[in-house]
Amino acid sequence: MNQSSNLDALLQSQQARRLLDDKQTLERLMRSGEAQQLLQLLDKKAQGGLKNAAQDAMGGNQAQLQTLLEGLLRDPKGARLVEQLNQKAGQ
């Protein structure tokens, strides 16, 4: 499976669809300390290029964002923050 289809599969999962449909929960998660820390960590890994990677992904080129996310999940702190957000999303 290529990088683009990996991200597509994640975004089309049942949990992602439920979360995207629940705007209150999504907003609460995005304002959480864990989400803010994740964004900072991602931006650091992207050397300030997170906004460009996100814009490219919105335009269909998900390779840079996928690489950043994969790196984030390999980072112990990033993986811990993602797990904490997953737990909050399930509440």
C-alpha positions in Angstrom: 0.0 0.0 0.0 1.5 3.4 -0.9 1.7 6.4 1.4 -1.3 8.2 -0.1 -3.5 5.1 0.3 -2.3 4.6 3.9 -3.5 8.1 4.8 -6.7 7.7 2.8 -7.4 4.5 4.7 -6.8 6.2 8.0 -9.1 9.1 7.2 -11.8 6.7 6.0 -11.8 4.5 9.1 -14.9 4.3 11.2 -13.3 6.0 14.1 -12.1 8.9 11.9 -15.5 9.3 10.3 -17.2 9.4 13.7 -14.7 11.9 14.9 -15.1 14.1 11.8 -18.9 14.0 12.2 -18.6 15.0 15.9 -17.4 18.6 15.6 -17.6 19.3 19.4 -15.3 16.4 20.2 -13.0 17.3 17.3 -12.7 20.9 18.5 -12.1 19.7 22.1 -9.4 17.4 21.0 -7.7 20.0 18.8 -7.6 22.4 21.7 -6.1 19.8 24.1 -2.6 20.1 25.4 -1.7 16.8 23.7 -2.8 18.1 20.3 -0.9 21.3 20.7 2.2 19.3 21.7 1.8 17.1 18.7 1.5 20.1 16.4 4.6 21.6 17.9 6.5 18.3 17.5 5.3 17.9 13.9 6.3 21.4 13.0 9.7 20.8 14.6 10.2 17.6 12.6 9.1 19.5 9.5 11.5 22.3 10.3 8.7 24.8 10.2 7.2 23.3 7.0 4.1 21.7 8.6 1.7 24.2 7.0 3.2 23.6 3.6 3.0 19.8 4.1 -0.7 20.2 5.1 -1.5 22.4 2.1 0.2 19.9 -0.2 -1.9 17.1 1.3 -5.1 19.0 0.8 -4.0 19.4 -2.8 -3.6 15.6 -3.2 0.2 15.3 -2.5 0.2 13.5 0.8 3.8 12.2 0.7 5.5 14.8 2.9 2.7 14.8 5.5 2.7 11.0 5.5 6.5 10.9 6.1 6.1 13.4 9.0 3.3 11.3 10.6 5.3 8.1 10.3 8.2 9.8 12.0 6.0 11.1 14.7 4.7 7.6 15.4 8.3 6.3 15.7 9.1 9.0 18.2 8.3 7.8 21.7 6.9 11.2 22.8 4.8 11.5 19.6 3.5 7.9 19.9 2.5 8.6 23.6 0.7 11.8 22.6 -1.2 10.0 19.8 -2.2 7.3 22.2 -3.4 9.9 24.7 -5.5 11.6 22.0 -6.9 8.2 20.9 -8.0 7.6 24.5 -9.6 11.0 24.7 -11.4 10.5 21.3 -12.9 7.3 22.6 -14.4 8.9 25.7 
